[in-house]
Amino acid sequence: MAAEQAAGQDVPATGREWHLAARPQGWPAPADFALVEAPVRRPAPGQVTVRNAYLSVDPYMRGRMNDVKSYVPPYALGAPMDGGAVGYVVASAAEGLAVGDAVLHGQGWREYATLDAAHAVKVDPELAPLSAYLGVLGMPGLTAYAGLLEVASFRAGDTVFVSGAAGAVGSLVGQIARLKGAKRVVGSAGSAEKVATLVEEYGFDAAFDYKAGPVAEQLAQAAPEGIDVYFDNVGGEHLEAAIGALNVHGRVTLCGAIAQYNDTAAPTGPRNLALAIGKRLRLQGMIVGDHAALRGQFAAEVGGWLRSGELRSDETVVEGVENAVEAFLGMLRGANTGKMVVKV
């Protein structure tokens, strides 16, 4: 058992970690990152050292590579990056966490992490695979759940459109909408293979490849009676098309804008935003940290759907901490179906 193996480990002298070497201009390149051998600290009182088992790579990390003020601080140059990670405690100087315990924490992009125990959450690898706590049972899952049900005020009978629908968040949004009684669920993705997965595996009523033609035209065919909710992971052309397709009193959750994260020119905003006036639309941005109060409800309901088989969660796993940057760049290009994780 993995926990038993972890219990026999000790803290090594050094471990590998990824540093941001340069701020990307446009699309990040491998040269913007450096894999560094760094000392691993033993835990001080109240701390634990964790051997990371899985690391998360997520779209929001691209924004942290820019030196701009946002809802999270930018990554510092020449310093280890951070992000979601799960692993096993290999040394503990804190009450409540013992060697061998599995924990979720925020010091990813490295093999070993020493952190305050207050910032580590114990998880049960018997209830779900460890990597699930970075995806369907973690931040992306709560983002999908809160973004649809709370931010977009979803109601049974709504027609829902999701962009980036084969990704970690989008794939869950569509399934949750279906399970909650949506009239119709439509998704967009970046390949014919992903479109097939949305319909055949995730239960979307319709899906289209946004690369195959204008989004507005394909959306009109997929949702001829319009849409009531748009969950936006992409921005740009998708947001403009959704504004055109939204019915009166439609709601938009602005979760991500991956289409423009690597643009070097000023992004083109939706040219039809004036339609929001007559349609009385509501467009609301979301940050998952604002919805922590939903965590218990989310875990109970989504956990139940997972156990019953009503909800499916896929992962794209890249092996080796040395390939974390490759995984991150692949995620930005849409190479993943479901959550992209790195197995350390």
N, C-alpha and C positions, 0 to 999 in steps of 0.2 A: 504494500500500500504506500502511496506517495508520501503521506504524512509520516509514516514510520521511517521512510528513507530520510525525510527532512530532519527528523529528530536526531539522527545520528551525525548530522553535519555540524561544523563549527564555522566561525567567521574567518574567511580567508584574509590574507594580507591585502590583496588587491582584487579588483573586479573591473569589468569593462563598462563604460558608460558613454553615451552620445552627447557631444557638445555642439552647440551652434557656432560654427566657425566664421560665418559671414551672413549678412542679411540678404536673402534672395531678392533679386530684381526680376519680377515676373515669375516664371515657373522656377521652383527650387531645383538645384542641381546637386549631385553627390558632393561636389567640392564645397558646398555650403555647410557641410557637416564633418565632424571629426570623431572617430571612435578612439577613446582614450582609456588607458589603463590607469586606474586611480586607487588610492588607499580606501579600504573599507573600514569605517569606524566601528568599534565595539559599542554596544548600547550604554549610554549613561543612565542613571536612575530615571525611571519613567519612560524608557525607550525600548524599542525592539529592533533587531536586525532581521530583515526578510530576504530570503532567496527568491527572487521573482520567477514565476513560472510562465506567466503570460503578460505581455505589454499591449496596451491599446494605442492605435494610431487613428486620429480623428480629424475631420475637416477643420475644426476650430483652431487646431495647432498651427495651421498656415498663417492665420492672423497674428498669432503670438510671435511669429518670426519677424514681424515688422516693428519698428521702434515707434509705436503709436499708442496713445492712451486708449484703453478699452475696459471691458468689464473684468478682464483678468490681466495681470502685468505681462509685458512682453518678455520673451526669453532673453537672457543676458548672453552676450557674446563670450565665448571661452568658458562657459559654465554648463553643467549638466542640465539638459532639458527635463521636464517632468510631464506626467500624464498618468492616466489610470493604469493600474497594475494589480495583479493578484499573485500571491505566492505563499510560502510557508515560513513561519518564524524559525530562525536557526539559533537565535540567542535572545534572551529576554531579561530585562531588568525592571519589568513592570508587572504590577498585579493585574490579573484578569486575562493575560495572554501568556501562553506557555509555548515552549519549543514544540514544534509540530503543528501548531494551530495554523489554519488557512486564513489569510486576511486580504482584504481589499484596501488599497491606499492610493496615494497620488504621486508616488515617486517612481514613475516608469522610466523608460529609455535607459535602463541600466540593469546589470545582473543582480546587484545587492543594494538594498536600501536600508539605512538606519534612520529611524524617525520616532517621534513621540507616539506612544501607544494611543493617545487620544485621537490621533489622525489615522488610525487603522481600525477597520471594521471586520470583526470576525465573521466568516462565512462558512457554510457547510458544504464541503465537496461531495457529500453523500446525497444531498438533495438535487444538485445539478452539477454538471461539469464546471470546473473552476473558471474556464473562459467565459461561461455564460454570465458571470457577474460583471464582465466588461461590456456585455451586449444586452441581450433580452432582459436580464434581471438587474442591469446596471443603468448607467447614465443614458445610453441610447433608448432603452426600453421606457424609462421614466419620461424622457423627452417626447416619445411618441404618444404615450398615455396622457400626459398632462397637456401636450400641445393640441391634441385632438379634442379631448373631453372637457378640459377647463378653458384653454385659451380660445379655441374655435367654438366652444359651446355646442358641441355636436349633439344632434337630436336624432332619434330613430326616424327613418324615412328620408334623411338627407342623402343627396348625391355628393360623393366626395372624390376629389381629384388630388393625387399625390405625385409630386415630381421627385426624381431620384428614388423611385419606388422600389428598386432592387437593393438599396443600401441598408445600412444597419437600422436607421430610423424609419425610412419610408416603407420598408417591407412590413414593419410592425404596425404602422399607422393604418395601412390598408386592411390588414387582418383584424385589428381592433375595431375598425369601422364596420366591417362585415359582421363580427361577433356581436356588436352593439345594435345591429338592426338597420344598417344603411340600405337605402333603396338601390343604390348603384355605387360601385367603387371602381375608379379609373386610375391607372398609373402610367407614368412614362419612364422609360429606361433607355440605355444607350446601345442595345443590341437586340437582334431578333431572339437570341437565346434567352436573354433576360426577360424579354416580353413574354415568351412562352412560360417561363418560370412563374411570373406574376399570375398568369391566368390558370395554369395547370397545377401549380403547387400551392400558391398562396390564396387562391380563391377570388382574385380580382375579376370583376365582370368584363372588363375590357382593358387593354393596354396597347401602347404604341411605342415605336422606336423614334425618338425625337430627331434622330439623324436622317430619317427616311423622308422627311418633308416638313413643311411649316407646322409648328406646334399648334397654332390656332385652328388650322384646317383639320388636323388629326384629332384634336380635342372635340371639335364640333361633331365629328363623325362618331366618336366614342361616347359622347354625352349630348345627344341631340336635344334634350330638354333642359340643357344648362346644368350648372353645378351650384351647390349650396355652400360647400366648404372646399377651400384649397389649402393644402398643407405644402408650404413652399420650402424646398431644400435647395433650390437652384437659382432663382431670381431671373433677371434678364427676360429673354423671349418667353419663358414659361410664365412669369408673373404677368406679363402683358396679355398673353393669351387667356390666362385665368380670369383676369379682370373683365375681359370681353365676354367670357362665358358665364360669369357669376350671375345668379338670379338676384332679385331684389332682397335686401337684407342678408346677402351672402357674407361669409366670414372667412378671413385669411389668417393663417398662422405663419408668420415670417420667421422661420427657423434657421435657414441657411441660404447662402447665395453663392454656391460653389462655382457657378459659371463665371464669376468675376473675381474670385480670390487671387488669381494670378495675372489679372489685367494690369498693364502699365499705363494705359490711357484711362481717362475718366470714364466710368461706366455710363452707358445709356440707360436712363430710367424708363419705366413704362410710359409710352407716349399717350396712353389712353386713361391716365389716372383720373381725369375729369369725370369719367363714367362712375366713379365711386360716389359722386354727389347724388346723382339721380337715382342710382341703385341703392343708396343708403348702405354702402358696404362698410365693413369694419375690418381694418388691416392692423394686426397687432403683432409686434415682435415678442419673442420669448427667449428667456434664459432659464435653463432647467433648474438652476439653483433657487429660483423663486418659488419652486413647487415642492419643496421638501416635505410639506405637510401631507402630501398625497402618497408618500413613500410606502406607508403601511398598507393602504388600500390597493396601491399598485402591485406590491409584492404578493398580496393575497390573491388578487384577481388574475394577474398574469401568470403567477405560479400555478394556479388551478387550471388555466387553459393549457399550459405546457404539460402538466401531468395527464390531462384528459386527451391530449393529442389534437385539440381544437386549434392550437396556434403552433406554427412552425417557425423555428429559428435556425438560420443557416450562418455559417462562418466561412471565411476564407483565411486559412492559417499559413503564415510564412514562418519557416523554421530558422531559428538562430538569431541572437541579438545582433550579430554582425549584418543581418539583412533587414534591420528595422527601417532604415532610410528607404531601401527598395520597396518595402511594404507601404510606407507613407506615400511615396511618389505614385505607386500603383493605385492606392486608394484615391488620390486626387485625380487620376486618369479614369477612374471608374472600373478598375480591374477586379474589384471585389463583388461578390454576391453575398448579401448579409454583412455581418460585422467583420472587418479586417483586424486580425490580431497577430501578434508575433509570439511564437512559442520559444521561450528562452532556452 
